[in-house]
Amino acid sequence: MAEPVTPPPAAGRNGPALRADPPSADAAGGGVTGIIPPPVWARQRRAAKTARGFLRVFASHSAGRQVSGIILAGGQSRRMDRDKAFLPWGGSTLIEHVIETLRPLVDELIVAVKDARRFTHLNARVVEDVVPEAHALGGLYTGLKLAYHDLCFVCACDAPFLNPRLIRFLVEQADGYNLVIPKTRRGLEPLHAVYAKSALCAIEEQLQKHQWDLKALVPEVRTLVVGAELLHQFDPEELSFFNVNTSGDLAQVLLIQRERRMRRRNSR
Protein backbone atom coordinates (compact mmCIF):
# COMPACT_ATOMS: atom_id res chain seq x y z
CA MET A 1 0.00 0.00 0.00
CA ALA A 2 1.31 3.40 -0.88
CA GLU A 3 2.43 5.52 2.04
CA PRO A 4 1.21 9.12 2.24
CA VAL A 5 3.82 11.85 2.09
CA THR A 6 1.34 14.40 3.41
CA PRO A 7 -1.38 13.71 6.01
CA PRO A 8 -5.05 13.72 4.95
CA PRO A 9 -6.95 17.00 5.47
CA ALA A 10 -9.33 17.57 8.32
CA ALA A 11 -13.08 17.23 7.88
CA GLY A 12 -14.87 20.13 6.21
CA ARG A 13 -18.24 21.14 4.89
CA ASN A 14 -18.02 18.61 2.04
CA GLY A 15 -17.86 15.57 4.30
CA PRO A 16 -15.48 13.56 6.49
CA ALA A 17 -11.73 13.61 6.18
CA LEU A 18 -10.05 11.32 3.67
CA ARG A 19 -9.02 7.88 4.79
CA ALA A 20 -5.41 7.68 5.93
CA ASP A 21 -4.81 4.87 3.42
CA PRO A 22 -6.94 5.34 0.28
CA PRO A 23 -6.06 3.34 -2.83
CA SER A 24 -3.87 5.33 -5.18
CA ALA A 25 -2.17 5.20 -8.55
CA ASP A 26 -0.28 7.64 -10.68
CA ALA A 27 -2.07 9.43 -13.49
CA ALA A 28 -0.33 7.44 -16.19
CA GLY A 29 -1.12 4.14 -14.50
CA GLY A 30 -4.83 4.83 -14.59
CA GLY A 31 -5.58 3.23 -11.23
CA VAL A 32 -7.39 4.79 -8.30
CA THR A 33 -6.50 8.42 -7.61
CA GLY A 34 -7.80 10.71 -4.88
CA ILE A 35 -7.67 14.13 -6.53
CA ILE A 36 -9.53 16.54 -4.23
CA PRO A 37 -7.63 17.57 -2.21
CA PRO A 38 -4.57 16.23 -4.09
CA PRO A 39 -2.26 14.37 -1.67
CA VAL A 40 1.11 13.21 -2.98
CA TRP A 41 1.64 9.45 -2.73
CA ALA A 42 4.98 7.65 -2.60
CA ARG A 43 6.07 4.60 -4.59
CA GLN A 44 3.92 5.41 -7.58
CA ARG A 45 5.74 2.94 -9.78
CA ARG A 46 4.16 0.17 -7.71
CA ALA A 47 0.67 1.61 -8.17
CA ALA A 48 -0.56 -0.96 -10.67
CA LYS A 49 0.31 -3.80 -8.29
CA THR A 50 -1.39 -1.94 -5.44
CA ALA A 51 -4.53 -1.39 -7.54
CA ARG A 52 -4.75 -5.11 -8.31
CA GLY A 53 -4.55 -5.84 -4.60
CA PHE A 54 -7.44 -3.48 -3.86
CA LEU A 55 -9.40 -5.04 -6.69
CA ARG A 56 -9.19 -8.47 -5.08
CA VAL A 57 -10.08 -7.16 -1.63
CA PHE A 58 -13.02 -4.93 -2.49
CA ALA A 59 -14.53 -7.14 -5.19
CA SER A 60 -14.63 -10.12 -2.82
CA HIS A 61 -17.08 -8.80 -0.25
CA SER A 62 -19.76 -6.21 0.44
CA ALA A 63 -19.61 -3.72 3.28
CA GLY A 64 -23.37 -4.08 3.80
CA ARG A 65 -23.97 -0.34 3.46
CA GLN A 66 -27.29 0.97 2.18
CA VAL A 67 -27.28 2.57 -1.24
CA SER A 68 -29.86 4.37 -3.36
CA GLY A 69 -29.87 3.89 -7.11
CA ILE A 70 -30.75 7.01 -9.11
CA ILE A 71 -31.64 6.77 -12.80
CA LEU A 72 -31.82 10.05 -14.71
CA ALA A 73 -34.58 10.03 -17.33
CA GLY A 74 -35.42 13.70 -17.73
CA GLY A 75 -33.66 14.29 -21.03
CA GLN A 76 -35.44 15.29 -24.21
CA SER A 77 -33.81 12.70 -26.52
CA ARG A 78 -33.15 15.43 -29.09
CA ARG A 79 -30.83 13.23 -31.14
CA MET A 80 -33.33 10.36 -31.33
CA ASP A 81 -36.63 10.22 -33.16
CA ARG A 82 -38.30 8.91 -29.97
CA ASP A 83 -37.86 8.83 -26.20
CA LYS A 84 -34.84 6.60 -25.62
CA ALA A 85 -36.09 5.57 -22.18
CA PHE A 86 -38.85 3.60 -23.89
CA LEU A 87 -36.78 1.96 -26.59
CA PRO A 88 -37.60 -1.76 -26.78
CA TRP A 89 -35.14 -4.01 -24.97
CA GLY A 90 -35.87 -7.70 -24.77
CA GLY A 91 -39.46 -8.06 -23.67
CA SER A 92 -39.61 -4.63 -22.03
CA THR A 93 -38.03 -1.19 -22.46
CA LEU A 94 -34.52 0.15 -22.01
CA ILE A 95 -35.33 1.99 -18.77
CA GLU A 96 -36.99 -1.10 -17.32
CA HIS A 97 -33.87 -3.09 -18.21
CA VAL A 98 -31.72 -0.54 -16.36
CA ILE A 99 -34.06 -0.67 -13.34
CA GLU A 100 -33.93 -4.46 -13.14
CA THR A 101 -30.13 -4.45 -13.52
CA LEU A 102 -29.78 -2.09 -10.56
CA ARG A 103 -32.46 -3.66 -8.37
CA PRO A 104 -30.25 -6.37 -6.77
CA LEU A 105 -27.48 -3.84 -6.15
CA VAL A 106 -29.32 -1.08 -4.27
CA ASP A 107 -31.77 -0.65 -1.40
CA GLU A 108 -33.88 2.00 -3.13
CA LEU A 109 -34.55 2.82 -6.77
CA ILE A 110 -35.31 6.39 -7.86
CA VAL A 111 -36.11 7.55 -11.39
CA ALA A 112 -35.73 11.33 -11.76
CA VAL A 113 -37.87 12.69 -14.60
CA LYS A 114 -39.29 15.89 -16.00
CA ASP A 115 -42.92 14.66 -16.13
CA ALA A 116 -43.81 11.77 -13.82
CA ARG A 117 -47.09 10.99 -15.58
CA ARG A 118 -45.28 9.11 -18.35
CA PHE A 119 -43.42 6.87 -15.91
CA THR A 120 -46.11 5.77 -13.45
CA HIS A 121 -45.97 2.17 -14.70
CA LEU A 122 -42.37 1.70 -13.55
CA ASN A 123 -41.59 -0.47 -10.56
CA ALA A 124 -39.51 2.25 -8.92
CA ARG A 125 -39.90 5.52 -7.03
CA VAL A 126 -40.50 8.19 -9.68
CA VAL A 127 -39.71 11.80 -8.73
CA GLU A 128 -39.99 15.00 -10.74
CA ASP A 129 -37.09 17.42 -11.09
CA VAL A 130 -37.25 19.97 -8.28
CA VAL A 131 -35.21 22.41 -10.38
CA PRO A 132 -36.81 22.56 -13.86
CA GLU A 133 -34.67 23.04 -16.98
CA ALA A 134 -31.44 22.34 -15.10
CA HIS A 135 -30.40 19.48 -17.39
CA ALA A 136 -28.74 16.39 -15.88
CA LEU A 137 -27.45 18.46 -12.96
CA GLY A 138 -31.04 19.12 -11.91
CA GLY A 139 -31.84 15.42 -12.06
CA LEU A 140 -28.77 14.60 -10.00
CA TYR A 141 -29.73 17.21 -7.42
CA THR A 142 -33.32 15.91 -7.25
CA GLY A 143 -32.25 12.31 -6.80
CA LEU A 144 -29.67 13.07 -4.11
CA LYS A 145 -31.99 15.44 -2.27
CA LEU A 146 -34.85 12.91 -2.12
CA ALA A 147 -32.83 9.72 -1.62
CA TYR A 148 -33.27 7.89 1.65
CA HIS A 149 -29.64 6.79 1.84
CA ASP A 150 -26.42 8.77 1.99
CA LEU A 151 -24.67 6.94 -0.85
CA CYS A 152 -26.20 6.96 -4.32
CA PHE A 153 -25.14 5.26 -7.53
CA VAL A 154 -26.22 7.49 -10.41
CA CYS A 155 -26.63 6.51 -14.05
CA ALA A 156 -28.62 7.43 -17.13
CA CYS A 157 -31.71 5.60 -18.36
CA ASP A 158 -30.02 4.65 -21.64
CA ALA A 159 -27.11 2.52 -20.36
CA PRO A 160 -27.83 -1.04 -21.52
CA PHE A 161 -24.58 -2.68 -20.43
CA LEU A 162 -24.22 -1.81 -16.74
CA ASN A 163 -21.77 -4.10 -14.94
CA PRO A 164 -22.92 -5.15 -11.45
CA ARG A 165 -19.40 -6.06 -10.27
CA LEU A 166 -18.05 -2.66 -11.29
CA ILE A 167 -20.93 -0.84 -9.60
CA ARG A 168 -20.35 -2.75 -6.35
CA PHE A 169 -16.66 -1.93 -6.52
CA LEU A 170 -17.28 1.80 -6.98
CA VAL A 171 -19.63 1.82 -4.00
CA GLU A 172 -16.99 0.09 -1.88
CA GLN A 173 -14.56 2.94 -2.55
CA ALA A 174 -16.86 5.69 -1.28
CA ASP A 175 -15.73 5.96 2.36
CA GLY A 176 -14.35 9.44 2.96
CA TYR A 177 -15.35 10.80 -0.45
CA ASN A 178 -18.22 12.86 -1.79
CA LEU A 179 -17.80 11.48 -5.30
CA VAL A 180 -16.31 8.32 -6.81
CA ILE A 181 -16.08 8.75 -10.56
CA PRO A 182 -14.62 6.51 -13.29
CA LYS A 183 -12.22 7.89 -15.87
CA THR A 184 -12.25 5.92 -19.12
CA ARG A 185 -10.29 6.43 -22.29
CA ARG A 186 -12.89 9.06 -23.21
CA GLY A 187 -12.59 10.94 -19.93
CA LEU A 188 -14.62 11.33 -16.75
CA GLU A 189 -17.97 9.50 -16.51
CA PRO A 190 -20.25 11.51 -14.16
CA LEU A 191 -23.31 9.48 -15.18
CA HIS A 192 -21.82 6.25 -13.92
CA ALA A 193 -20.63 7.38 -10.51
CA VAL A 194 -21.26 7.22 -6.77
CA TYR A 195 -22.30 10.44 -5.04
CA ALA A 196 -22.79 11.16 -1.35
CA LYS A 197 -25.44 13.52 -0.03
CA SER A 198 -22.59 15.63 1.32
CA ALA A 199 -22.05 16.82 -2.28
CA LEU A 200 -25.43 18.59 -2.30
CA CYS A 201 -24.05 21.92 -1.11
CA ALA A 202 -21.59 22.10 -4.01
CA ILE A 203 -24.31 21.04 -6.47
CA GLU A 204 -26.59 23.81 -5.18
CA GLU A 205 -23.81 26.32 -5.83
CA GLN A 206 -23.47 25.06 -9.40
CA LEU A 207 -27.22 25.34 -9.93
CA GLN A 208 -27.18 28.93 -8.69
CA LYS A 209 -24.43 29.72 -11.21
CA HIS A 210 -26.25 27.88 -14.04
CA GLN A 211 -23.12 25.78 -14.44
CA TRP A 212 -24.69 22.63 -15.89
CA ASP A 213 -21.55 20.61 -16.61
CA LEU A 214 -21.50 17.64 -14.22
CA LYS A 215 -17.72 17.36 -14.53
CA ALA A 216 -17.35 20.83 -12.99
CA LEU A 217 -18.33 19.26 -9.66
CA VAL A 218 -15.15 17.18 -9.53
CA PRO A 219 -12.76 19.87 -8.19
CA GLU A 220 -15.39 21.21 -5.78
CA VAL A 221 -15.79 18.10 -3.61
CA ARG A 222 -13.60 15.32 -2.24
CA THR A 223 -13.34 13.11 -5.28
CA LEU A 224 -11.85 9.71 -5.99
CA VAL A 225 -11.11 9.08 -9.67
CA VAL A 226 -10.99 5.42 -10.70
CA GLY A 227 -8.76 5.13 -13.72
CA ALA A 228 -9.02 3.01 -16.85
CA GLU A 229 -6.47 0.36 -15.85
CA LEU A 230 -8.57 -0.66 -12.87
CA LEU A 231 -11.89 -0.27 -14.69
CA HIS A 232 -10.70 -2.64 -17.40
CA GLN A 233 -10.33 -5.44 -14.88
CA PHE A 234 -14.11 -5.34 -14.63
CA ASP A 235 -15.06 -4.06 -18.07
CA PRO A 236 -12.23 -4.17 -20.62
CA GLU A 237 -14.45 -2.88 -23.45
CA GLU A 238 -15.87 -0.01 -21.32
CA LEU A 239 -19.40 -0.99 -22.37
CA SER A 240 -20.71 0.07 -18.94
CA PHE A 241 -20.37 3.65 -20.12
CA PHE A 242 -22.11 3.24 -23.48
CA ASN A 243 -25.21 5.44 -23.82
CA VAL A 244 -27.84 5.26 -26.55
CA ASN A 245 -28.03 8.84 -27.81
CA THR A 246 -28.62 8.37 -31.54
CA SER A 247 -30.12 5.88 -33.97
CA GLY A 248 -26.56 4.87 -34.83
CA ASP A 249 -25.85 4.12 -31.16
CA LEU A 250 -29.00 1.97 -31.03
CA ALA A 251 -27.91 -0.02 -34.07
CA GLN A 252 -24.47 -0.56 -32.48
CA VAL A 253 -26.02 -1.66 -29.17
CA LEU A 254 -28.27 -4.18 -30.91
CA LEU A 255 -25.27 -5.56 -32.82
CA ILE A 256 -23.28 -5.95 -29.59
CA GLN A 257 -26.24 -7.67 -27.96
CA ARG A 258 -26.56 -10.14 -30.86
CA GLU A 259 -22.83 -10.90 -30.73
CA ARG A 260 -23.07 -11.55 -27.00
CA ARG A 261 -25.94 -13.97 -27.51
CA MET A 262 -24.02 -15.82 -30.20
CA ARG A 263 -20.96 -16.13 -27.97
CA ARG A 264 -23.09 -17.50 -25.12
CA ARG A 265 -24.76 -19.94 -27.50
CA ASN A 266 -21.42 -21.14 -28.89
CA SER A 267 -19.91 -21.57 -25.43
CA ARG A 268 -22.55 -24.12 -24.38
N, C-alpha and C positions, 0 to 999 in steps of 0.2 A: 504493500500500500504506500502510495506516495506520502511523503512527510511535508507538512506545511512549513513554508519559510516564514510566513506571517500569520498571526493568530486570526481566527474568524472574528467578524465584527459583532458588536453587541446588538441586542434586539432593537428594532425600531418600529415605525408605524406600519411597515409593510410585512410584519410577521416576525417569527422567532429568529434567533441568530442561526447562522449556518452551522451544520454539523462540524465537529472538529476534524472528521475524517471522511469528507465526501469523495466519491469516485472522481477521478480526474484523468485527462489526457491532453496532450498538446494539440494545437489547432490542426497541424498537419495530419496527426494520427486519426482524427475524427472520432475519438472516443467520447467520454463523458466530461463535460467542461462546465464548472461553475463560473459564470461570467459576470454576475452582478451581486455584490461587488467583486472585482477581479483579483482574487488571491493568486500568489505566485507559488507554483508547486515544484518541488524538486524531483529529480530522477525522471524527467519527462520521456527519456528514451525507452523507459520500461513501461510506458503508459499502455501500450497495446496488450501486454501480458496482464497488467493490472485490470484492464477493462474486461478481459476474458474471465478473470477470477470473479469479478462482480457479476458477470452474466450468469455464471454457474450458481452463485449464491442466491441472487434475487429471483432468478427464474425457477428455482426449485421449491419455493414456498410462498405462501401468502401471509401478509401481516395481519389479516383479519380486519382491516380498517373498512369503514363504510364510505362508499363512493357514490356520487350521483353521476349519471350519464346524461349529457346535454347534446341534443341533436339540433343543429340550426337549419331551419327550413323556411326562412322568411325571404329568401331571394326571389327575384322576378324572372329568372330563367331567360334572360334577354337573348342569349345566344342559342337557345333551343326553340323549336316551334311548339313546345308544350311544356307543362310544368314537370321538371325533371324528378321531383319527389314522387310522382305517380307514374313514372316509367315502368313498364312491366318487367318483373324479375321473377323468374320461376313461375309459381302459381299465385304470386301476389304483386306487390309494387316494390320499387327500389327503397323507399323509406321504410316500409315494413320489414324488408330484408335487413336494413341497418338496425332497426329496433330489435329484431330477434337475435342478431349477432351480439349486440351489447347486453341483452337481458341477463345472461348468466354471469356477466362480469361486474355488474353494478347493483346497488341496492335501491335505486330510484331511477326512473327514466323520464326525462323531460324533453319535449319537443317545443322549441321556441319558434313561433310563426308570426306572420303579420296579421292574418285573419283566421281565427280558430275554427270558424264554422266549416271550413273545408277539411278539417282534420279530426272531426269528432269521432270518426270510426276507429281511430288508432287505439291500440292497447297500450297507452302511455299517458302521462300527464301533459296535456297540451296547454301552453301559456302564450299569451300575446305579448309582443314587444312592448315594454313599458316606455321606451323612448322611440317613437315612430321615426322612420326615415333615417335611422342611424346605421344602416348597413349591417354587416356581420358583427360589428362592435356592439351595436344595440342588442342583438340577439345574445351575444356572449354576456353582456351586462344583465339582461333579463334572466337568463338561466342561472347565473351565479347568485343573483340577488334572491331568487325564489327557491333555490335548491335547499333541501333539508340538511345536506351533509357538507362538511367543509371542503372536501376534495371533490373535484369534478373533472371527468374526462369529457372533452368537447370535440365534436366532429361535425362534418356537414352531412346533409341527408343524401348526398349523391356519391358516397364512398362505398363501392360494392365489395372491396377486397380487404376489409378490416381484418387485422391479425390479432386474435385474442391473446396470444402469448406476449406480443409486443405491448399491447395495452396494459396488461398486468405488470409488465416490467416497468413501464413508465410510471405507473401509480406507485410502485415500490420505491421509486427514487424521490418521492415528493417531500419527505421529511426535511424541514428547514427551508423550503423553497416556496415561493408564491407561484412559480410557473416552471413546468418541465416541458421543454419543447424539442422535438426532433429537428435535426438539420441534415437534409438529404443532399444529393448532388445538385438539386435545383435550388437549395437554400432552406430557410426556416419554414416550418410547417405549423402555423398557429391554429389551424383547424384539424389538428390531430395531436392534441396536447392536453396536459393536466394542469388545471388552474386551481388555486386555493381562493377561498372567499376573501382572504387578506389582500388580494389584488384589486378588490372592488374600488378602493379609494383612488388608485392610479387610473383605473378605467373611467371613473367619474370625471377625473380631470381631463382625460382625453375627449370625452363626450362634450364637455364644456368648451373645449377648443375646436370642436368639429374635426378632430384628427382621427379619421376613420381607419387608418392603416393598423391592423392588428399587430404587425411586427414592431410598431413604435412602442408597444408596451414593454418589450424585452429589456431595454436599459433602465426602465423606471421601477422595476421590481426585482426581487431576488430570484434569479433565473438560473436554471440548470439546462444547458444545451447538450443534447445527446447526439453525438456525431454519427456520420454515415458508417464508419467501420463497425461500430457496435450495432447499429440498426440492421446492418446486412446479416448479422448472425441470426436475426429473426426473419428478415424479409429481404433477401438479396436482390430482388427485382424492384423493390420499393413500391410494390403495388398497393400497399396500405394507403398511400398518399395520392392515389389516382382518383380524380373527380370527373364526373360526367358533365361537362359544360357545353358540349356541342354535339351535333349529330355525328361528327367524325369520332369523337370520344366514345359515343355509344356503340358505334360499329366496332371500334377497337376492343371495348369491354366485352362485347358479345363474342368476338373472335377469341379472346383470352379464355373466356368461360368455356367455349367449345373445346379448345385445346386442353384445358384442365380435365374436362370430362373424358376426352379420349385417352389422356395419360392414365387416369384412374382405371378406365376400362381395360387398357392394355396391361396394367400392372397386376390384374387379378389372375 
